[in-house]
Amino acid sequence: MSSPTVVSLYLPQYHPIPENDEWWGKGFTEWTNVAKAKPLYRGHQQPLLPADLGFYDLRVPESRQAQADLARTYGVGAFCYYHYWFGHGRRLLERPFREVLASGEPDFPFMLCWANQTWAGVWHGLDNQVLVEQKYPGLDDEAAHFEVLLPAFRDRRYLKVDGRPVFMIYQPEDLPDGPKGLERWRAMARDAGLPGLYLIAEHDDPYWDCRANGYDAFVNMRHLRRRRRWVPWSRPVEKLMGKWLDLTRRPTVKAYADLIDYFVPEAASPLAIPCVLPRWDNTPRSGYRGLVLEGATPERFGHQLDRALRRCRQRQANDNLLFVKSWNEWAEGNCLEPSRLYGHGYLEVIRDRLSARQPG
C-alpha cells in the first residue's frame, strides 16, 4: 500500500481584519499573541517563534508560495484550509484562500474544512463572550453556502477521493438536519456536474458511527481537556527571567509522551482517519487558562506518527489520508512550520517516515 496523503490543517489568519481590530486592537493577528507570550512556570518553553518564514502576512502571495514549497519538500500532500461561514452569507478570514483560488497559486493541493463553531472570547482568556454566533438559517442559506464552495470543488488542485471533492465539517453534530442536509449537499454537487462529495467530519470517538450520521469517513481528533481549577504550587512567587511570577496558579500541564497512545489508539473504526498532533501549548492565547503538553519534541512526534502510519495500513480505505493538526496554529503551539526552537525537526520527521515507506 502506498504512503498516505498527509493533509495538514491550515489557519487562514495572520492578516488584519476589521472584526479583530474591533475586538483586540488595531492590527491584531495571531502573531500578536505569539510575540507577547512568556513562560508561566519554570521550564515553560515560551515564546515559540517562527524561523524561516518569519512573521508572515497571508495577504502576500510570496508567503503562501513559500509555505507550499516547504510543505511539498517535506512530504505534506495538501493543506486543509479552515473555512468560516456563520450563516446569512457572513464569512471571516476568507481572503487568503479566496486569493489562492482566484490566482491559481500556489499550485499545491488543498481542501476545505467548515469550522462551524461560534467564536467566543474565552479562546483568548476572556469570559465566554460571544463574538460571532454560528447560525443555520435554512435551505436558502444552505444553497448559497454551496454556491460559494463550488468554484473550489471544481478547481483542479482540490483534493478528491474517487473523483469526489473532500469536504470536512468541524462539528458534525451541530448541523440541524444531519444526514438529510448532507444528502442535499451531495445532490447539489451532482446537479453541478460533480460525481458527488466525499464528506468527512471531525470526531473524538474512535468508534463513532459516521455512516449513520451521513459521512463517508471521519478524522479522529482527540480532544484535550484542562483542569477546572488551578493547582497551586508550594511557593507563592518565583523570579524567572528577571520577572516575578505568580505561582499560586499555573496552566494545566500534561506529559506529551503519556498521551501518544491516546492521540492515535491502536484500535479504531476502519473509517477513522488518524490525526497526529506535533505539540500543544495555547497559553499565548489563554494564559493561565491554557493547556500545555510538556515534553513535545520531534522525536516523540515521530513515535505518534509511526502509530498513525500503522493505522493507515490497517484501514485500507480508498481515501488513504492522514491528518496533522496543524500546519500553522502558532498561538496553540501546534505547528509544523519551522521554529527557532525546533528548526525543521517536525517536517524532517514526516519526510523521513514517508521516505522509509516508499517501495525500493
N, C-alpha and C positions, 0 to 999 in steps of 0.2 A: 504493500500500500504506500502511495506517495506521501510526502510530508504534508501536513495540513496547511491551509492558508491561514497565516497569522493576521488577525484583524485587531487593530488597536483602537480603542475608543479615543475620541478626539474632541477636546473642548474648543469650540469656535469663539473664544472670548479674546482677551488680550488686545482689545481696541476699545476706546471710549464710546459710550452710547448715552443719550440724554437721560435714560432712566437711572443708570448707575451714577451719573453726575448728580442727579437729584438725591438719591439715597445715601451715597457715600462720599460725595465731594467731587469737584471738577477734575476730570482726567482719570478717574478711578478705573483701574483694571485689576486683574488678579495679581499682577506684578506689585501693586501697592501693598497687598497683604504679604507677599513673599519677601519683599525687601525689608519690611519692618519687623519680621519675625525675630524672636530672640529665644535663647534657652530658658526653659521654665523649671528645670531641675538639673542637678549635676549629671553630666554625661549626655544631655539632650542635644542632638545634632541639629541646631538651627542657628542661622538661616541656611536653607538649602538653596543654592543659587545656580543659575544656568551657566553652562560653559560655552561650547561652540556657537550656539545660536543666539546667545545673549538675551536681553530683554526685548524680544521682537514685538512688532506690531503686525497683526494679521491683516491689516489693510494693505500691506506691502507685498506684492507678488513674489519678490525675491525671497522673502521669508518663508512663504508657503512652498516655494520650489525647493528651498534648502531642506525643509522638513521631509518632503517626499524623497529627495535624493538620499538623505540619510537613512530613511526607513527602508528604501529599496536595497541599499548597500548591505544592510544587516539582516535582510530576510523578512521584514514586515511586509505582508502582502496587500494590505488595504487599510485605509482609515475608515472608522465608523464615526461620522460627524453627528454630534448631538443636534437635534432639530427641535426648536421650541415653537409650538403652536398652541395658543391658550384659548382658542375659540373666538368666534366673531372676526376671524381674519387677523387677529393680533399675533405678531411674531416678534421675537427678540434674538439678537446675536446672529442674524441671518446673513449679514454682509459677507463674511469670509467665504462661506460656501456658495453664496449667490455669485460671487466673482469667480470662484473656481469653475462653476458650471458654465457661466457665460463666456469665459476666456478659453476654456479647454485646457487650461494649465493649472496645476501641474498634471502631466499625463501619468496619472497614478490611480489605481483602483480605489473606489470608495463605496460606501453605503450610508444609510441614514438610520438613526435611532430617534424615535419620537420620545423626547423626555417630557412625558405628560405628567408633570409634577408642579404643584403650587410653589412659587418662590416665597421663601419666608426669611425674615431677618435673623432667625436663630442660626442659620448657616454661618453667620459672621459674629456669633457670640452675643447677639441681642435677644430680647424677648421674642416670642413667637409671633411677630408682627407679619401679617400677610402683605407681601409686596405686589405680587401678581397672582391672581387665582386661576387655576386651571379649570376651564369650563367646557362643557359638551352641549352646545346649544341645539343640536338636532341634525336632521338629514341634510338640510341645505348647507350647513357649515361642514358637514362630513364630505359632501361632494366638492365644496370649494377647497377643502384641505387636500383632497386627492388631486385636484387640478393643479395645485401648487407643486405637488410632488412629481407629477407625471413627467415633466422635462428631465428631471434627474433619473427617473426609472428608464427613460429612453436613451440616456447617454451611454455611449459605448464603454465608458470606464466603469459603469455601475456594476457592482458585484452581483452575480447571478448564480442560481442553482438550477440546473436543468432549464436554463433559459429564463427563469423567473427572477425578477429583482428581489433581493433580500431586504426586508424591512423589519426593523426591530421596535418593540414597544416596551418602554421602561417599566411602567406599572400596569400590567395587563388586566389586573382585576378591578381597576378603576373605570374601565370602559363600560358605559351604561348598558350597551346592547350585547356585549360579549361576543359569542360566536356568530350571531346574526349580523352584527356590524362588520365583522371581519369578512364574512361571505359577501357582503355588499361591496367591500373594497376589492375583493377578488373579481367580482363581476364587473366592476368599473375598469379594472385592469384588462380583462378580456375584451370588453367593449372598445377599449383604446388600442386594441391590436396586440397586446402583450399576451403571453401564454398563461398569465396569472401572476400571483405573488408568492414568494416563499416567506411566510410570516413567522418570525421568531419573537420571543419575549425574554425578559429577564425574570428569573425566579430563584429564590433562596433554597427551596426544597429540591434536592437532587432526584426525587422520585415524583415530582409534580406531573400530573396528567395533562400535558399540554394539548394533546389531541382533543380531549373532551372540552377544552377551552377554546378550540378553534385554531391552534397554532401547529405549524409543521415541526418545530423543534423549539428548544429554549436554551438560553445561556445561563448556566448555573453560577450566578454571582452570589457568593456567600456574604451575608450581612455582618457588619461589625457593630458591636453594641458596647457602649461605655457604661461606667457605673452611674447609678442615680445620685450618689452622694460623693463628696470629696473625701479622700482618706488623708488625714493629717500626718505629717512627718513628726519625728521626735523633737526636732528643733524648730522654733518659730521662724527664724530668719537665717540666711546664709549669704555670704558675699561671693558673687560669681561674676567674672569679667568686670570687676570694679563696681558692680552694682549689687545692692541688697535686694534679695528676692524674698517674697512671702512664701514660706514653705508650709503654711497651715493648709494649703490646698495645692493640688497638682493635677494635671490631666490624667485620664485613665491610661495606664501603660501596660501593655501585654507583650509577651515574647513572640516575635515573628516565627521563630523555629517551632514553637509549640502549636502553631496554627496551620502548618503546611498541610497536614492531613485533613484539616477542616476545609481549607480552601479548595482542595481537589480530592474528594473522597474516593476511596478505592472502587466502590460500587455506586452506580447511579443508573438512572434510566438511559437506554441507548439513544434517546432523543435529547439528552442533556449535553450541551456543548460545553466543554471545560473552559474555565476562565481563570487566569493567573493574575496575581497582584504583586507587582515589584516591591512595593513598600507602602506604608501609610503613616501620615502624620498631618492631621488637619488643624494643628494648633495655630498656623498662620491665619486661618480663618476664625477659629473658635476659641483660641486662647486656652484657659484652664478647663473649658468645657470640651476640649478636644480629646482625641484618642491617638495614641502613639503605638505603633508596632516596633518595639525596640529590637535591635539586632538584625534588622533587614539589610542584607548585603546581596550583591550579585551572585555570590556562591550559593547562598541559601535559596535565592530565587531560582537558581538552576535546579535545585532539588525539587522544587514545586513544579517547574516546567517539565522535568522528567516524568513526574506523575501524570501531568496533563497529556503528554505525548503517548504514554501507555493507554490512557483512557481513550484517546483518539483512535488508536489501533483497535481497541475493543469495540468501539462504536460501529465502525464500518458503515457509516452513514453517507448518503450522497453528498451532503454539504461539505464534509471534511474540513471543518472550521475549528479554529482555536482562538479564543479572545484574550486580549490583555487589557486590563484596566490599570493604567491608561497610557496614552502617548504623552500627554502634557497637562495633567492635573497638578500643577505645581503647588497650589495652595492646600491641596490634600496630601501632598508628598508622594503621590503615586504617578510616576512618570518614567518613560523610557529615554527621553531626551537626555543628552549628556549634561552632567552636573559637575561643579567644581570638586565635589566630594568623591564621586564615583567615576568620573570620566565617561568613557563609552562602555563601562562594565556591563550594564544590563543589556545593551544591544549586542555586545560580544557574546553573551550567554545564548541569546536567541540564534545568532548566526552559527555558533559552534554546535549547538544541539541539532539544528536543522541540517547542517552540513554532514553531521555524523550519521544521519538517517538516509542520505542520498545513496542510491544504488551504485555499486562500483567504487 
